[in-house]
Amino acid sequence: MKITNWAPQPVLLNKLNSENIKETKNTNPLLDFGQILQQKLQEVNQLQLKSDELTQQFFAGEDVELHDVMLAAEQANLALQLTVQIRNKLVEAYQEISRMQI
């Protein structure tokens, strides 16, 4: 079995980047980082909640496919792992800056 199309397509990435630029073009750049961080954390939380909801519906016997439950759980897991790694890098960068001598 040959697996293809796992890498993001450049056209899709360019489209997403241009949409993000349009959304944040007229805002204060000092507030963008905090707002973006808060928005992304809310998205991770929404993925976790969606995964929990689908899991509960599946166990309750509602009409939910197993593969949908597994995909939602994996998306939530990957998003959480990425969030933790980003947090670790931010803490590491902060510690490195605090060790700099002026």
VENLINCOR-V477143 format. One record per residue. N is the residue number from 1. RES is the residue in one small letter. SS is DSSP state (a for helix, b for strand, c for the rest). OMEGA is omega in radians with two decimals (999 if undefined). NEAR is the number of other ideal C-beta (glycine too) atoms within 8 Angstrom. Layout:
n->N res->RES ss->SS omega->OMEGA near->NEAR
n->N res->RES ss->SS omega->OMEGA near->NEAR
This chain:
n->1 res->m ss->c omega->3.14 near->2
n->2 res->k ss->c omega->-3.14 near->3
n->3 res->i ss->c omega->3.12 near->4
n->4 res->t ss->c omega->3.08 near->4
n->5 res->n ss->c omega->3.07 near->4
n->6 res->w ss->c omega->3.13 near->4
n->7 res->a ss->c omega->3.10 near->4
n->8 res->p ss->c omega->3.14 near->5
n->9 res->q ss->c omega->-3.13 near->7
n->10 res->p ss->a omega->-3.13 near->6
n->11 res->v ss->a omega->3.13 near->6
n->12 res->l ss->a omega->3.13 near->8
n->13 res->l ss->a omega->3.12 near->9
n->14 res->n ss->a omega->3.13 near->8
n->15 res->k ss->a omega->3.13 near->8
n->16 res->l ss->a omega->3.13 near->8
n->17 res->n ss->a omega->-3.14 near->8
n->18 res->s ss->a omega->3.09 near->8
n->19 res->e ss->a omega->3.12 near->8
n->20 res->n ss->a omega->3.13 near->8
n->21 res->i ss->a omega->3.13 near->8
n->22 res->k ss->a omega->-3.10 near->7
n->23 res->e ss->a omega->-3.02 near->6
n->24 res->t ss->a omega->-3.04 near->9
n->25 res->k ss->c omega->-3.01 near->6
n->26 res->n ss->c omega->-3.13 near->3
n->27 res->t ss->c omega->3.13 near->8
n->28 res->n ss->c omega->-3.09 near->5
n->29 res->p ss->a omega->3.13 near->5
n->30 res->l ss->a omega->3.14 near->5
n->31 res->l ss->a omega->-3.05 near->8
n->32 res->d ss->a omega->-3.07 near->10
n->33 res->f ss->a omega->3.14 near->7
n->34 res->g ss->a omega->3.13 near->7
n->35 res->q ss->a omega->3.13 near->9
n->36 res->i ss->a omega->3.12 near->9
n->37 res->l ss->a omega->3.12 near->8
n->38 res->q ss->a omega->3.14 near->8
n->39 res->q ss->a omega->-3.12 near->8
n->40 res->k ss->a omega->3.08 near->9
n->41 res->l ss->a omega->3.08 near->9
n->42 res->q ss->a omega->3.10 near->8
n->43 res->e ss->a omega->3.09 near->9
n->44 res->v ss->a omega->3.11 near->12
n->45 res->n ss->a omega->3.12 near->8
n->46 res->q ss->a omega->3.09 near->8
n->47 res->l ss->a omega->3.10 near->12
n->48 res->q ss->a omega->-3.14 near->11
n->49 res->l ss->a omega->3.11 near->8
n->50 res->k ss->a omega->3.12 near->10
n->51 res->s ss->a omega->3.12 near->13
n->52 res->d ss->a omega->-3.13 near->8
n->53 res->e ss->a omega->3.12 near->8
n->54 res->l ss->a omega->3.12 near->13
n->55 res->t ss->a omega->3.12 near->11
n->56 res->q ss->a omega->3.12 near->8
n->57 res->q ss->a omega->-3.14 near->9
n->58 res->f ss->a omega->-3.13 near->10
n->59 res->f ss->a omega->3.10 near->6
n->60 res->a ss->c omega->3.10 near->6
n->61 res->g ss->c omega->3.12 near->3
n->62 res->e ss->c omega->-3.07 near->6
n->63 res->d ss->c omega->3.11 near->2
n->64 res->v ss->c omega->-3.13 near->9
n->65 res->e ss->c omega->3.14 near->5
n->66 res->l ss->a omega->-3.12 near->7
n->67 res->h ss->a omega->3.07 near->6
n->68 res->d ss->a omega->3.11 near->9
n->69 res->v ss->a omega->-3.12 near->13
n->70 res->m ss->a omega->3.12 near->8
n->71 res->l ss->a omega->3.13 near->8
n->72 res->a ss->a omega->3.13 near->13
n->73 res->a ss->a omega->-3.14 near->11
n->74 res->e ss->a omega->3.08 near->8
n->75 res->q ss->a omega->3.13 near->10
n->76 res->a ss->a omega->3.13 near->13
n->77 res->n ss->a omega->3.14 near->8
n->78 res->l ss->a omega->3.12 near->8
n->79 res->a ss->a omega->3.13 near->12
n->80 res->l ss->a omega->3.10 near->10
n->81 res->q ss->a omega->3.11 near->8
n->82 res->l ss->a omega->3.12 near->8
n->83 res->t ss->a omega->3.12 near->11
n->84 res->v ss->a omega->3.14 near->8
n->85 res->q ss->a omega->3.09 near->8
n->86 res->i ss->a omega->3.09 near->8
n->87 res->r ss->a omega->3.13 near->8
n->88 res->n ss->a omega->3.13 near->8
n->89 res->k ss->a omega->3.10 near->8
n->90 res->l ss->a omega->3.11 near->8
n->91 res->v ss->a omega->3.12 near->8
n->92 res->e ss->a omega->3.12 near->8
n->93 res->a ss->a omega->3.11 near->8
n->94 res->y ss->a omega->-3.14 near->8
n->95 res->q ss->a omega->3.11 near->8
n->96 res->e ss->a omega->3.12 near->8
n->97 res->i ss->a omega->-3.12 near->7
n->98 res->s ss->a omega->3.10 near->6
n->99 res->r ss->a omega->-3.13 near->6
n->100 res->m ss->c omega->3.07 near->6
n->101 res->q ss->c omega->-3.13 near->3
n->102 res->i ss->c omega->999 near->2
